[in-house]
Amino acid sequence: MKKSILMTLSTALVLSALSPVAALAKQEEGQFSELPVVALEEGRALTEDLSLISENQAKYVFLFIGDGMGNIPVSAAEYFLGPDNGDEGKGQAQAQPLNFSQFPVIGLQNPTDADHYVPDSAATATAFGNGVKIDSNVIGLTPGYTEQTESVAEKAKNDGKAVGILSTVTLNHATPAAFYANVEHRNNYYEIGEQMALSNFDYFAGGSLGRRTGDNEDQKDLYEVLKENGYTVVESKEEFEAITAETGKVYAPSEVMSDADGSSMKYAIDQEEGEQTLADMVAKGIEVLSTNENGFFMMTESGKIDWAEHANDAATTVKEVIDFQNAIQKAVDFYYEHPEETLIVVTADHPTGGFTIGNSETGYNSYFHLLNNQKVSQEKFDTIFAEALEANPEMTFEDFLPTLEENFGFVFDLEASEDVKTFGEVEAAEEAGEVEEKDLMLVTPYELEELKYAFEQSKLPFEERNAGQTDIIKGYHSYLPISIASTRLLARKAGLAFTTVDHSPERVPVYAIGAGAAMFEGNYENIDIAYKLLAAMGLYEGGDTKVDKISVTIKAGAGQETVSKETSQESVSSENTQENSESSEASEESSADSSEAESSEVETAQESSEESSEEAAE
């Protein structure tokens, strides 16, 4: 049996070295008659490029967080960019990989909170920013809210590194806040903003600040509080471009914000040429932070991937992920300039929306190119509807149909019979012949009634709408039913689906490249990301966590001191770390003992994780 497997593997390796034509020629000659006829890519790598991983200590650390970016948004973006998104590629099931999905190290992290399987962004950001499992809505506190935690960013700052915090949403929102604030509830926006001003971090950029003058709009503007604490607040693109390291501590909100809330950056799908992007913010951050001789830590969040999925808006979600890739590319370019000293980690806090590829209406077929029919985000469409209703309070559904056609590409036939099917439904049932592409967007009578009902509900005040998770009429927060009904309908026609307007708890990928990246391989808790980041920077102080069980060699980068093998930063088990804390003389014997203890530690992983949270807080 082994011989047969080895022969088959050997044959496959031979085939992989041949061009598709040569491989098929060999097949016809009968040389590889036991193998199926396949077209193999010439020169395809059989292993990851390990040269992109080093054991050096990371001087420059990038943490990219795609809020709500589980595995499906990444896959959907790659499929959208693939051959199916154009006339030439129809019929080809191929993806165009995103830059970070090609990183040599990929792991999985568990995003659950201390008190919920379905987590929120405050607790998840506290986990990978502070190394503590905490309840939903809490930021930067230990269990029981008894002590404040110190984040990875704060530790990096105290070590002399420059620190940058960037987000497409408000900078006092849950995820960015977890790197500098300590509050009992994520909605304490004003208090979070005050702590932002006291953080002494070097560079904040992206969104504005929520509730700048407090809940009752009677407190000092947070922009003024920042200025009083030594920050330069730049609000124009011209001022932004003039920022240098000599500017000092700076907060750079985007010049143009979303029309819907006035405080978050626009969705990529809604941006106009020349407006600032997340990539611009990252590039400027690199420019000003990299002048620090000790390096930097930069956390960048694409916060509106999550918002788009809450609204069940597949097209906007996909384009936000692609925009996120563009921002990550700035870090990748920097990595290639400093490959021995740079670490890039990309992950998500949690998935959102129950987003999936495939639904019963289209069966095994997908039509990602249909997403191009959508011209604006759900957020922007809310504004379009509100303006249309204000202009014509007596507006009927029929009056609004041209707006739906213009922004979603729907094809309406008000005279269609009730048994008409979309092309997607017909093809799924294997009944299709040649049908023009426009029929993919045909709205059936049943779908028309869905849209009409959502339209009528959208005209009502929020509190008067019919609630219901099944039809998403109330939607999420104050999203309009007509907007969510439209985005969900387009998703279905493209072969996609959503199951909720909330979060979900499945494990999410972690992608890593560069100095210390090897630590991010495997399956672990979200709190372990914090410890791994600290270990990569040479700042890990030990603790009862899975990172102790990973053999970590941290070598010095250029101009840095080598971390001693005797320090707890290179312990190979939690037992060894405990022994090191009792005695400064670590021995090979203790390492051996720790290896034997690992199996029992695995059985008590949950207790160990809780203990590590408490120790990290101390």
C-alpha positions, 0 to 999 in steps of 0.5 A: 500500500505504501509503495502504491501511494509513493508511486502515485505521489512520485508520478504526480510530482513528475507531472507537476513539472511538465507543461499541461501539453506535455503531461497530456502527451505522456498520458496518451502514450500510456506512461501514466495511464492510472492517472486522470487527464488533468491540466497542471500548472507549470512550476506550481510551488509545492510548499510555502515560501519559507524565506518570507518567515524569519526568527528575528525580533520584529522591529516594525509590527503591523496588525490589520483587523478586518472587522467581520472579515471571516473566511467567506468575505475573503473567498467572495472577494477572491471569486469576484476578482476571478475570471467570472467577473468578466465576459472572457472568464465565464464558466471558469471557477477560479479565484484571484488571491488577495495579497494577504491570503498568500502569506506563508503562515495561516492559523485559526483563532477562536473569537468567542467572548467570556460570556457569549459564543457569538462575540462582540468587537469590544471583547474580541479586540480586548482579547487580541489587544490585551490578552484577556477574555472578557464579557461582551461590551467591555474594553480593557478590563480584567474579569470582574472589572477589577483591574485595567489591562495594558494593551500590546500597543501600550507595551510597545509605546513603553518600550520606545516604539512609535504607535499608530491606530487607524480605522475606517470607523470612529477612533473611539469605536470598540476595536481601536479603543481596545488598544488604548482605553479601559472602560466598562462599556463600549458605548462610553464614547466620550470617556474613551475619547478622553483616554485617547487624548491621554494615550500619548500614541503618535498617530491616529487616522481614519474616522472621526470621533463619536459623540464628540461633545458627550451624550448630552452634547454639553461637554468640551469637544474631544478635538479640543481635548486632543489639542490640549494634550499636544495633538495636532488635529488635521481635517483637510487632505492638504494638511494631511499630506503635509504631515511629517515626523516633525509634526509630533503627535497627530490625529488625522480624520479623513477630510470627507466622511460618510453622508449617513453618519458624518463620522466614519470614512465612506465605503469604498463603493461610494468613494469618489476619485481623489478622496482619501482611502485607508491605504493613504492613511497607512502610507502616511503612518508608515512615513511618520512612524518609521523614523523612530529608531526603535520601530513601531506598532501599527493597528489598522482596522477596516471597520465597515466590512462588518457594517456592510455584513450587518446590512447584508450587503454583499457587493459593498462587503466584497469591495471593502475587502478589496479596499482593505487589501490595498491598505495591506499592500502598503505594509507589504511594500514596506516589508520587502524593504525591511524583510528581516525586521517586519511582521505583518499579521492580518485577522478578523475579530469575528464573522458577521451576517452568517455570510455564505456562498451558495443558496437553494435558489441558484444551487451550485451556480454562482454569479459574482459578476452580478455584484457589479450591478450595485452602484452604491452601498446600503448606507448610501441607498438609505440616504437616496430613499430618504431624499426621494421620500422627502421630495415626494411624501406621496411616492409610490412603489412604482415611482421608486422602481427606476431608482432600484433599477439604477442602483441595483440593476434589477429588471422589472416585468410587472406583467410577469406570470406568478410561475416565472423563474429567474435564470438562476433558478432555471439553471439550478434545476438544469432546465436552462438553454441560452438566456440573455444575461439581463434575465439573471436580474429578472425580479419574480412576482414573489420578489417584487412583493418582497420589495414592495412590502419593504418599501411600504415599511420603510416609509413608516417611522422606525417604531411602527415597522413590523419586527421580524428576524425572518424578513429583516424588516426592522433590520439592524439598528435603523437600516431601512427595510427597502435597502436590506431587502434590495441587498439581500435580493442581489446577493441571492441572485449572485448565489450568495446568502446571509442568515443573520444581521448579527455576528457569528462565532466560527473560527477566523483565519490569521495570516502572517508574514515576516519576523516571528510569523511562524508563531501564528500557525496553528489553532488557538484562542484569540487572546494568544494573538496578543502574546504572540505579538509581544513575543515577536517584539521581544516584550513577552513576560511569560504567562500560562498561555499556549504561546509558551508551548511554541518553540520561539527563537527571537533573534535580533534585527539590525541594531537590536539586542539579541533576546537571551535563550534563558528568558521567558520570551523563549520558554517552551511551556507554561511549566517552564515559565513558572519555574523561571519565575521562581528561579532565574536559573532555567535548566534543560531539565525543566524544559524536559519536565514541561514537555511531559506536562503538555498533554495534561495542559491540553486537557485543561485548556479552558482553565489555563486560558482563564488563568492566563487572562488574570496573570496577564492583567497582573 
